[in-house]
Amino acid sequence: MKTVETENSGLKRAYTLTIAAKDIDARLDQEIKRIAPTIKMPGFRPGKVPANLIRKMHGEALHQEALQNAVQQGVQGLLEEQKIRPAMQPEVELDEGYAPGKDAEVKVRLETLPDVPKPKIDKLKLERLTVEADDKVVDAQLKQLASSQKAWKAAPKGHQAAMGDLVVIDFAGKVKGVAFDGGTGEGMSVELGSGSLIPGFEEGLVGVKIGDEKDIDVTFPADYQAANLKGKAAVFSIKATEVKTAGESKLDDDFAKTLGLQGIDQLKGLVREQAQQELNGLTRTHMKRRLLDQLAGDHDFEVPPSMVDAEFSNIMEQLKHEASQDEDPAASLKEIEGEADDYRKIAERRVRLGLVLAEIGRANNVQVTDQELNNAIMAEARNYPGQERQVLDFYRQNPNAAAQMRAPIYEEKVCDLIFDTAKVTDTPITKEELLKEDDDL
């Protein structure tokens, strides 16, 4: 194979490979020998069909396969010979004038990964903000837990339901006088002000007393999940069978036992442990941001434009998807497009940081194990109850998707390595100060 370099500019490389016709023919002969035992033809015993007949019957397809294999091996040989680490998949183009029996001229274009200066992570200095889950933090979370576990009690006789109360109703809904599927029920509990029902329904229950019957006029939202009800006006005939008011849950042993625990001390211990884990997560996120800022400030090498383009496309695609959910998608999209240059800078920073972290990981033999990857995929599958099998199959059948799942695990492991190696100073602060620090980043 003959190799000629046609471009060497920055990270861009281009080559012309010439693969001799005799090499392609030799591969074709090998391919014919490989499949000969499987070929069947009338008048010949299985596996005894002459090579010239196999060539005549399957020559075109076999030649394409031989040519493809020759090109793939040629490109791989080029990368090894030139010691090139491609940033993305090389662009490979066969000369339009090629025909069987002729030498194959192949143009290869690619971008190389840059030489990343090896960061001296033992010289890095980082500050770790630490927050203790003290009694103040625990008490706040306990109060939040108690408020979410409302103790409902029967309202006094004659009490008119107000926002914040719980009304138990029997109901029957109709659209243009006709009942519809799912529109009838008994004993449904409705917390007024929760926003769990269609607009107007909860408001229509304000003021009812036990035993009251009334009709509530509502209109189903235009984006309602049931297509036959979207935007339709409906009337719900209801009867209030119970009205309850919310009482404050007392944080004691009895309250803890309603949660399946032995007592309030065990509950406080669990809340403190959970609060500490959350705070540790916040401090780690803060330290990671500071680390990435430091690495970004210390490195300013050229990055492959193709990698930046790919990352920029991912960012814009995500932003446009989020914009489509906004109240005014067109205005949001216009704002995003107006800030495209800023997002491209973010994409370039992400690529550069990714290469720096990859170099640190490579130099320190950081690996993502199959077990770690499988754990991450299982965790992702659990986000889709009832569809776990489909999610697992998707990742098994799509190596690129699995590689995308592997990337953040690798990044976290590299960051852990740096945290363990760098000079880290602990600074105790309050939760409020930590949250303010994050807002300022």
C-alpha positions as CSV (number, residue, x, y, z in Angstrom):
1,M,0.0,0.0,0.0
2,K,1.3,3.4,-0.9
3,T,0.6,6.4,1.4
4,V,0.9,10.1,0.5
5,E,0.2,12.9,3.0
6,T,-1.8,15.7,1.4
7,E,-2.5,17.9,4.3
8,N,-0.9,18.6,7.7
9,S,-2.3,21.8,9.2
10,G,-2.8,22.1,12.9
11,L,-4.8,19.1,14.0
12,K,-6.0,18.3,10.4
13,R,-4.5,15.5,8.4
14,A,-5.3,14.2,4.9
15,Y,-3.8,11.2,3.1
16,T,-4.2,9.4,-0.2
17,L,-3.9,5.6,0.1
18,T,-3.3,3.5,-3.0
19,I,-4.2,-0.2,-2.6
20,A,-2.8,-2.4,-5.3
21,A,-5.3,-4.3,-7.5
22,K,-3.3,-7.5,-6.8
23,D,-3.9,-7.1,-3.0
24,I,-7.6,-6.7,-3.5
25,D,-7.7,-9.8,-5.8
26,A,-5.7,-11.8,-3.2
27,R,-8.4,-10.9,-0.6
28,L,-11.1,-11.9,-3.1
29,D,-9.5,-15.3,-3.5
30,Q,-9.3,-15.7,0.3
31,E,-13.0,-14.8,0.6
32,I,-13.9,-17.3,-2.1
33,K,-12.0,-20.0,-0.3
34,R,-13.7,-19.1,3.0
35,I,-17.2,-19.4,1.7
36,A,-16.6,-22.3,-0.8
37,P,-17.5,-25.1,1.7
38,T,-21.0,-23.5,2.2
39,I,-21.9,-23.0,-1.4
40,K,-24.5,-25.3,-3.0
41,M,-25.1,-25.6,-6.7
42,P,-27.0,-28.2,-8.8
43,G,-24.6,-30.8,-10.2
44,F,-22.0,-30.4,-7.6
45,R,-21.6,-31.9,-4.2
46,P,-21.8,-29.4,-1.2
47,G,-18.5,-27.6,-0.9
48,K,-17.2,-28.8,-4.3
49,V,-18.3,-25.9,-6.5
50,P,-15.3,-24.6,-8.6
51,A,-13.9,-21.3,-7.5
52,N,-14.5,-19.8,-11.0
53,L,-18.2,-20.5,-10.7
54,I,-18.4,-19.0,-7.3
55,R,-16.6,-15.9,-8.6
56,K,-19.1,-15.7,-11.5
57,M,-22.1,-16.1,-9.2
58,H,-21.1,-14.0,-6.2
59,G,-18.1,-12.1,-7.5
60,E,-19.6,-8.6,-7.3
61,A,-20.7,-8.9,-3.7
62,L,-17.4,-10.7,-2.7
63,H,-15.4,-8.1,-4.4
64,Q,-17.2,-5.3,-2.5
65,E,-16.5,-7.1,0.8
66,A,-12.8,-7.7,-0.1
67,L,-12.4,-4.0,-1.1
68,Q,-14.1,-2.8,2.1
69,N,-11.8,-5.0,4.2
70,A,-8.8,-3.8,2.3
71,V,-9.7,-0.2,2.9
72,Q,-10.5,-0.7,6.6
73,Q,-7.2,-2.4,7.1
74,G,-5.4,0.2,5.1
75,V,-6.9,3.1,7.2
76,Q,-6.0,1.2,10.4
77,G,-2.5,0.6,9.2
78,L,-2.2,4.3,8.4
79,L,-3.2,5.3,11.9
80,E,-0.7,2.8,13.4
81,E,2.1,3.8,11.1
82,Q,1.7,7.5,11.6
83,K,0.9,7.1,15.4
84,I,-2.3,9.0,15.0
85,R,-5.0,9.2,17.6
86,P,-8.1,10.4,15.6
87,A,-10.5,12.8,17.4
88,M,-13.5,11.4,15.5
89,Q,-14.1,8.7,12.9
90,P,-11.9,9.4,9.8
91,E,-13.7,10.4,6.6
92,V,-12.9,7.8,4.0
93,E,-13.7,8.3,0.3
94,L,-13.0,5.9,-2.6
95,D,-12.0,7.5,-5.9
96,E,-15.1,7.7,-8.2
97,G,-13.1,6.3,-11.1
98,Y,-12.4,3.0,-9.4
99,A,-13.3,-0.3,-11.2
100,P,-12.5,-3.9,-10.4
101,G,-9.1,-4.8,-11.6
102,K,-7.7,-1.3,-11.0
103,D,-5.7,0.0,-8.0
104,A,-8.0,1.6,-5.4
105,E,-7.2,5.2,-4.5
106,V,-8.7,6.2,-1.2
107,K,-8.8,9.7,0.4
108,V,-8.6,9.8,4.2
109,R,-9.4,13.0,6.1
110,L,-9.3,13.3,9.9
111,E,-8.5,15.4,12.9
112,T,-6.0,14.2,15.5
113,L,-6.3,14.5,19.2
114,P,-3.9,17.2,20.5
115,D,-0.9,16.5,22.7
116,V,-2.4,17.4,26.1
117,P,0.2,18.6,28.7
118,K,0.2,16.1,31.5
119,P,-1.3,17.9,34.5
120,K,0.6,17.7,37.8
121,I,-2.4,16.8,40.0
122,D,-0.3,16.6,43.1
123,K,0.4,20.3,42.8
124,L,-3.2,21.3,42.6
125,K,-4.7,23.1,45.6
126,L,-8.4,22.8,46.3
127,E,-10.7,24.0,49.0
128,R,-13.4,21.7,50.3
129,L,-16.3,23.5,52.0
130,T,-17.7,21.3,54.7
131,V,-21.1,21.5,56.3
132,E,-22.2,19.5,59.3
133,A,-25.8,18.2,59.5
134,D,-26.4,19.9,62.9
135,D,-29.6,20.0,64.9
136,K,-30.8,23.1,63.0
137,V,-30.5,21.3,59.6
138,V,-32.1,18.1,61.1
139,D,-35.0,20.0,62.7
140,A,-35.8,21.8,59.5
141,Q,-36.0,18.5,57.6
142,L,-38.1,16.9,60.3
143,K,-40.6,19.8,60.1
144,Q,-40.7,19.5,56.3
145,L,-41.3,15.7,56.7
146,A,-44.1,16.3,59.3
147,S,-45.8,18.9,57.0
148,S,-45.8,16.4,54.2
149,Q,-47.4,13.7,56.4
150,K,-50.5,15.6,57.3
151,A,-52.7,14.3,60.1
152,W,-56.2,14.7,58.7
153,K,-59.1,14.9,61.2
154,A,-62.8,15.2,60.6
155,A,-64.0,18.8,60.3
156,P,-66.6,20.1,62.8
157,K,-70.2,19.8,61.8
158,G,-71.2,22.5,59.3
159,H,-67.6,23.3,58.4
160,Q,-67.3,24.7,54.9
161,A,-64.4,23.3,53.0
162,A,-61.5,25.8,52.4
163,M,-58.2,25.6,50.5
164,G,-56.0,23.2,52.4
165,D,-58.8,21.0,53.5
166,L,-59.5,17.4,52.3
167,V,-62.8,16.6,50.7
168,V,-64.0,13.1,50.0
169,I,-66.4,12.9,47.1
170,D,-68.5,10.7,44.9
171,F,-68.6,12.1,41.3
172,A,-70.1,11.5,37.9
173,G,-68.8,13.5,34.9
174,K,-70.5,14.1,31.6
175,V,-69.6,15.8,28.3
176,K,-72.6,17.2,26.5
177,G,-74.8,15.1,28.7
178,V,-72.9,11.8,28.0
179,A,-70.9,9.9,30.6
180,F,-67.3,9.1,29.6
181,D,-64.7,6.5,30.6
182,G,-63.0,7.3,33.9
183,G,-65.5,10.1,34.7
184,T,-67.3,8.3,37.5
185,G,-66.0,7.3,40.9
186,E,-66.7,7.0,44.7
187,G,-64.7,7.9,47.7
188,M,-62.1,10.1,46.0
189,S,-60.0,12.3,48.3
190,V,-59.3,15.8,47.0
191,E,-56.8,18.1,48.8
192,L,-58.0,21.6,47.9
193,G,-55.2,23.7,46.5
194,S,-53.0,20.8,45.6
195,G,-53.5,21.4,41.8
196,S,-53.8,17.6,41.3
197,L,-57.1,17.9,39.3
198,I,-58.0,19.8,36.2
199,P,-58.4,23.6,36.6
200,G,-61.6,24.7,38.3
201,F,-62.5,21.4,39.9
202,E,-60.8,22.0,43.3
203,E,-62.0,25.6,43.3
204,G,-65.6,24.3,42.7
205,L,-65.4,22.3,46.0
206,V,-64.6,25.3,48.1
207,G,-67.5,26.0,50.5
208,V,-69.1,22.5,50.4
209,K,-70.2,20.8,53.6
210,I,-70.7,17.1,54.4
211,G,-73.7,15.9,52.4
212,D,-73.7,18.8,49.9
213,E,-74.4,18.0,46.3
214,K,-73.5,20.3,43.4
215,D,-72.5,20.5,39.8
216,I,-69.0,21.8,38.8
217,D,-68.4,23.1,35.4
218,V,-64.9,22.6,34.0
219,T,-63.0,22.5,30.8
220,F,-60.4,19.9,30.1
221,P,-57.0,21.4,29.1
222,A,-56.0,21.4,25.5
223,D,-53.1,19.1,26.3
224,Y,-55.1,16.7,28.4
225,Q,-53.8,13.1,28.1
226,A,-57.1,11.6,26.9
227,A,-57.5,12.7,23.3
228,N,-61.3,12.5,23.3
229,L,-61.5,15.0,26.2
230,K,-58.9,17.6,25.1
231,G,-60.5,21.1,25.3
232,K,-64.0,19.7,26.0
233,A,-66.4,21.3,28.5
234,A,-67.7,19.0,31.1
235,V,-70.1,18.9,34.1
236,F,-69.2,16.9,37.2
237,S,-72.0,16.1,39.6
238,I,-70.5,15.6,43.1
239,K,-71.6,14.7,46.6
240,A,-69.3,15.5,49.5
241,T,-69.2,12.5,51.9
242,E,-66.4,13.8,54.2
243,V,-64.6,17.0,54.9
244,K,-61.3,17.0,56.8
245,T,-58.9,19.6,58.1
246,A,-55.2,19.2,58.3
247,G,-53.7,19.0,61.8
248,E,-50.0,19.3,62.6
249,S,-48.2,16.0,63.0
250,K,-46.4,15.9,66.3
251,L,-42.8,14.8,66.1
252,D,-42.8,12.0,68.6
253,D,-42.4,8.2,68.9
254,D,-46.0,7.7,67.5
255,F,-45.2,9.7,64.4
256,A,-42.0,7.8,63.8
257,K,-43.9,4.5,64.2
258,T,-46.4,5.6,61.4
259,L,-43.3,5.5,59.2
260,G,-42.4,2.0,60.3
261,L,-39.6,3.0,62.7
262,Q,-39.1,2.2,66.3
263,G,-39.2,5.8,67.6
264,I,-38.2,9.4,67.2
265,D,-34.5,8.8,67.9
266,Q,-34.2,6.4,65.0
267,L,-36.0,8.9,62.8
268,K,-33.7,11.7,63.8
269,G,-30.7,9.5,63.1
270,L,-31.9,8.6,59.6
271,V,-32.8,12.2,58.8
272,R,-29.3,13.3,60.0
273,E,-27.6,10.7,57.9
274,Q,-29.6,11.6,54.8
275,A,-29.0,15.3,55.4
276,Q,-25.3,14.7,55.7
277,Q,-25.2,12.7,52.5
278,E,-27.0,15.6,50.7
279,L,-24.6,18.2,52.1
280,N,-21.6,16.1,51.2
281,G,-23.0,15.9,47.7
282,L,-23.3,19.7,47.5
283,T,-19.8,20.2,48.8
284,R,-18.4,17.7,46.3
285,T,-20.3,19.4,43.4
286,H,-18.8,22.7,44.5
287,M,-15.3,21.4,44.7
288,K,-15.6,19.7,41.3
289,R,-16.7,23.0,39.8
290,R,-13.8,24.8,41.3
291,L,-11.5,22.0,40.0
292,L,-12.8,22.3,36.5
293,D,-12.4,26.1,36.6
294,Q,-8.8,25.6,37.7
295,L,-8.0,23.0,35.0
296,A,-9.7,25.2,32.3
297,G,-7.6,28.2,33.4
298,D,-4.4,26.2,33.3
299,H,-4.9,24.7,29.8
300,D,-5.4,26.5,26.5
301,F,-4.4,24.1,23.7
302,E,-6.1,23.7,20.3
303,V,-9.0,21.3,20.3
304,P,-10.4,19.4,17.3
305,P,-13.2,21.4,15.6
306,S,-15.2,18.3,14.8
307,M,-15.4,17.5,18.5
308,V,-16.5,21.0,19.3
309,D,-19.1,20.9,16.5
310,A,-20.5,17.6,17.9
311,E,-20.6,19.0,21.5
312,F,-22.2,22.3,20.3
313,S,-24.9,20.3,18.4
314,N,-25.7,18.3,21.5
315,I,-26.0,21.5,23.6
316,M,-28.2,23.3,21.1
317,E,-30.4,20.2,20.6
318,Q,-31.0,20.0,24.3
319,L,-31.7,23.7,24.6
320,K,-34.1,23.6,21.7
321,H,-36.0,20.6,23.2
322,E,-36.3,22.6,26.5
323,A,-37.5,25.7,24.6
324,S,-40.2,23.6,22.9
325,Q,-41.7,23.1,26.4
326,D,-41.8,26.8,27.3
327,E,-44.8,29.0,27.2
328,D,-43.5,30.9,24.2
329,P,-41.2,28.5,22.3
330,A,-40.5,30.9,19.5
331,A,-39.2,33.6,21.8
332,S,-37.1,31.1,23.8
333,L,-35.7,29.7,20.6
334,K,-34.8,33.2,19.3
335,E,-33.0,33.9,22.6
336,I,-31.0,30.6,22.4
337,E,-30.0,31.3,18.8
338,G,-28.9,34.8,19.8
339,E,-26.5,33.3,22.4
340,A,-25.1,30.6,20.0
341,D,-21.6,32.0,20.2
342,D,-21.6,31.7,24.0
343,Y,-22.8,28.1,23.7
344,R,-20.0,27.3,21.2
345,K,-17.5,28.6,23.8
346,I,-19.0,26.4,26.4
347,A,-18.8,23.5,24.0
348,E,-15.0,24.2,23.4
349,R,-14.4,24.4,27.1
350,R,-16.2,21.1,27.7
351,V,-14.1,19.4,25.0
352,R,-10.9,20.8,26.3
353,L,-11.7,19.7,29.9
354,G,-12.8,16.3,28.6
355,L,-9.4,15.8,27.0
356,V,-7.5,17.0,30.1
357,L,-9.5,14.6,32.3
358,A,-9.0,11.8,29.8
359,E,-5.2,12.4,29.9
360,I,-5.2,12.4,33.7
361,G,-7.1,9.1,33.7
362,R,-4.9,7.6,31.0
363,A,-1.7,8.5,32.8
364,N,-3.1,7.0,36.1
365,N,-4.7,3.9,34.5
366,V,-8.3,4.9,35.5
367,Q,-10.7,2.3,34.2
368,V,-14.5,1.9,34.3
369,T,-15.3,-1.7,35.1
370,D,-18.1,-3.7,33.5
371,Q,-19.7,-3.9,36.9
372,E,-19.7,-0.1,37.3
373,L,-21.2,0.3,33.9
374,N,-23.9,-2.3,34.6
375,N,-24.8,-0.7,37.9
376,A,-25.3,2.6,36.1
377,I,-27.4,1.1,33.4
378,M,-29.5,-0.7,36.0
379,A,-30.0,2.6,37.8
380,E,-31.1,4.2,34.6
381,A,-33.5,1.3,33.9
382,R,-35.2,1.8,37.3
383,N,-36.2,5.3,36.2
384,Y,-38.6,3.6,33.8
385,P,-40.9,1.3,35.9
386,G,-42.4,-1.4,33.8
387,Q,-39.9,-0.8,30.9
388,E,-36.7,-2.0,32.6
389,R,-36.2,-4.9,30.2
390,Q,-36.5,-2.6,27.1
391,V,-34.0,-0.1,28.6
392,L,-31.5,-2.9,29.3
393,D,-31.9,-4.3,25.8
394,F,-31.4,-0.8,24.3
395,Y,-28.0,-0.4,26.0
396,R,-26.9,-3.9,25.2
397,Q,-27.7,-3.4,21.5
398,N,-26.3,0.1,21.2
399,P,-22.6,0.3,22.1
400,N,-22.6,4.1,21.5
401,A,-25.3,4.6,24.1
402,A,-23.4,2.4,26.6
403,A,-20.2,4.5,25.8
404,Q,-22.2,7.7,26.7
405,M,-23.2,6.1,30.0
406,R,-19.5,5.2,30.6
407,A,-18.2,8.7,30.1
408,P,-19.7,10.4,33.2
409,I,-18.6,7.4,35.4
410,Y,-15.0,7.8,34.1
411,E,-15.1,11.6,34.7
412,E,-16.2,11.1,38.3
413,K,-13.5,8.5,38.9
414,V,-10.9,10.9,37.6
415,C,-12.2,13.6,39.8
416,D,-12.0,11.3,42.8
417,L,-8.4,10.5,41.9
418,I,-7.6,14.2,41.8
419,F,-9.4,14.9,45.2
420,D,-7.3,12.1,46.7
421,T,-4.1,13.4,45.3
422,A,-4.3,17.2,45.3
423,K,-3.7,19.3,48.4
424,V,-7.2,19.8,49.8
425,T,-8.0,22.3,52.6
426,D,-11.2,21.8,54.5
427,T,-13.2,25.0,55.4
428,P,-16.3,24.6,57.6
429,I,-19.2,26.8,56.6
430,T,-23.0,26.8,57.1
431,K,-25.5,25.4,54.7
432,E,-26.7,28.9,53.8
433,E,-23.2,30.0,53.0
434,L,-22.7,26.9,50.8
435,L,-25.8,27.5,48.8
436,K,-24.8,31.1,48.3
437,E,-21.4,29.9,47.0
438,D,-23.2,27.7,44.5
439,D,-25.4,30.6,43.4
440,D,-22.3,32.8,42.8
441,L,-20.5,30.2,40.6
